Amino acid sequence: IDHWEQIWIGTIGGWVIRSIDKFSAGDFDGDGQDELLCFQNVSGAWVSVFHFDSLYPTDPWQYFWTNMGSGYIGNWYIVSGDVIEPGYFYDSTYSSLMCIRNKSFTKALHQRFLTNVWSWSQIWSNNSYIGSWALSSVDNYYVGDFSGDGIDELLCAQVTVGDSDWMKLLQYNSLWDTLWTNNGQSGYAGINPYRGLLHVGNFD
C-alpha cells in the first residue's frame, strides 16, 4: 500500500470539536490499540477518551471514559496551559499519563487508568520537580523511546532566546532518573538549537 486510505470521517462520538481542544493517543487499557484522549485546554476542562470500533460503522468512536465536565483526570484538575502527555512510562503494554503544570504553582502527576475500577490511579507526583528537573514556565516536553528499551522517556527542554538552555532526558523507575543532560551547553549533542521545534519518532 503506497497511499493513505480514509477509514472514517465525521464526529468523534459525542465530542463537540472546538478551538480550545487538544487531542492525543495512547493505549490506556493495554489491548494493543490506541484510544483517543480529547480534552479542553481551559480550567475545569471536559475530558473524554474514545475507542475506535469498526463494528459501529455509523458512529465508530465509542466512549471509553469521560469526566462529564468535572475538570478532573483522576486527582489532576486541569487548568489552561497544562501539558498532558501519554506514554509508555511505566509499562510497555499500556500508556500512562504525565500531567504537568509549569506556570504559577508548578506540579507534575503521573497516573494510569485502571480498567477494573474504571478510573485513574496516581503513580507519582511532585510540586516542583520531575526528578532533578525543576519545572519552569519556559519548558517544553517530548515523549519517546529514546533508548530503545520499549519504555518511553521524557525529554525536558528549556526554550528561551538564550544559548545556554538546559535539556534532560528522564526515565521513570519508581523515581525519575536522568539518562542524559546537555548541562546547559549550547549545541551539545547537536540538538540544542532546535529544542523548541523537536519532533520525536522512530525514524531509524
N, C-alpha and C positions, 0 to 999 in steps of 0.2 A: 504494500500500500504506500503510495507516494503522494497522498493528498489528505486534506482534512475532510472528514465526513461529519455532517451535522446529525446529531442524535437527539437533540431536543431544542426547542425554542418556546419561550413563554414565561410564565410567572414561576417564582420559586415557592411552591406550595402556598402557604398563607402569608408569606413575607411581602410587604409592600416596599418596593425599592425606592430609596430616597438618596439625595446627595450627601447625607450625613452617614451613610452606611459604609462599613468595611466588611470584607469577606476574606476568609482563609480556609484552608482544607487540612484535615487531619483524620487519621484512623483512630477515633476515640474509643471504639468498642473492641478493637483488635480483631476484626473479622476479615482483614486484608483489603478492605475497600474504604476509601476516604469518605468522610462526611463533610458537609459544608457548614462552617460556622459563620453566621451573619450577626453583626452587632452594630448598633448605632454609636457613633463617635460623639456622644453627648453624656452629660451627667444623668444618672437614672436611666441608663440605656435599656432598650428592649434587646434581648439576645435570643436567638433560636438556632438550633442545629438541625439540619435536614439530611436525610439519607436518600440517595437516588435509587429508585426501584422501577425497573422497566416493566414489571408486572402491572403497573398502573399507567398505561400509555397516555391517558388524558391529563394526569397530574402525577408525574413520576417522583416529584420531591415530597417525601413523606416526613412528617415531624419525627425527630429523634428525641429532642429535648427543647424546652423553652423556659425562660424565666418569667414569662407572662407580664413583661414590662416592669419587673421589680427593681431593675438596675443591678442585680447581683449575678455573678457567676460564682457559685459556691460562696466562700467568705469574701470575695472581692466585689466591692461596689465600684462600678465603672464611672469615671468622670471624663470629660472631654480631653483628648490628647493621650489617653492611656495606650500603652503598647501591649497587645495581646497576641502572642506568638505560639502556635502549636509546634511540637517537635517530639522526636523520639528521645527525650532527655533521660528518661528513667528506665525504659524498656524498649527493646527493638520490635515489639509486636503491637504496641499501641501508642498513640500520641497523647502527651500531656500538654498542659498549657503553662507558659510563663506569662504572668501579668505584671507589668512594670509601670510605675508612675515616677517619672524622672523630672518632675517640676513641683514647686511648692513643697508639700510634705512628700518626700520620696519614700517609696517602698516597693518591694517585689514579692510575689507569691507564686509558688509552683504547685500545681494541683492536677489531679487526674479524675476522669469520670468513672464511677463505679456502677456497672450495669445491674448489680444485684440489689442496690438500693436506689438506683436511678438518680444519682446526684453527684456533685463534685466533692472530692476529698482533698484536703490540704496535705502536701508532701513536705513543703519547706516554705519559710517566709523570713523576711528581714526588713527593717525600716530604713536602712541607709545603704546597704551594700549587697552585691551579689558576689560572694567570695571576697576577694580583695579589691573588687571593682566598686568604687564609690559612685553612686548614682548622681547624675547631673543633668540639667536641662539641655545640654549640648550633645547628649549621647544618641547614637543610633545603634540598632541591634540587628544581627543577622543570624539565621539558624541554618545549620548544615552539618553533615557528617564529614568534617574536615580530616579526621584521622582514619576513616575507612573501617571503623570497627562496628558499624551498624547502630551506633548511638550518636545522636546529634549533639553538637557543641553549640555554645552561644558566643558569637563574636561581638564584643562590645567596642565601639569606636567613638571617640570624641570627634565632633565636627565643628570646627571653628575656622576662622580665616588665618589662623596661625600655622606654623610649620613644625610644631612640637606636640601634636596631639597624640594622646595615648591610645593604644589598642591592646585588648587582651582577649585570648581565646579560652573560654571556660568550659569545663565538663562537670556534670553533676554526678557525685558519688557519695551520697549522704550529705556532703557539703559540696560547694562549688570550688573545684581545683583549677588553678591556672596551668594550661598546657603550653601557652606561648604568649609573649608580650613583645611589643616593639620598644618598650622602655621610653616612650615619648620621643623617639628619634625620627627625624624627618626622612622619609624614603626607605626606612628599614624594611627589609624583605620585599621591597618593590611595590607594595600596595598602599602605602600610607597616603600618597597624593590623591587616591581615589576613594578615600574612606567614606565619603558621603554618597557615593553613587555605585555601590557594590551590588552585584547580582550573584547569588550563590547557586551552584548547580553541579551535577555530576558530569562535568564536561569531558573528562578523560576516562 
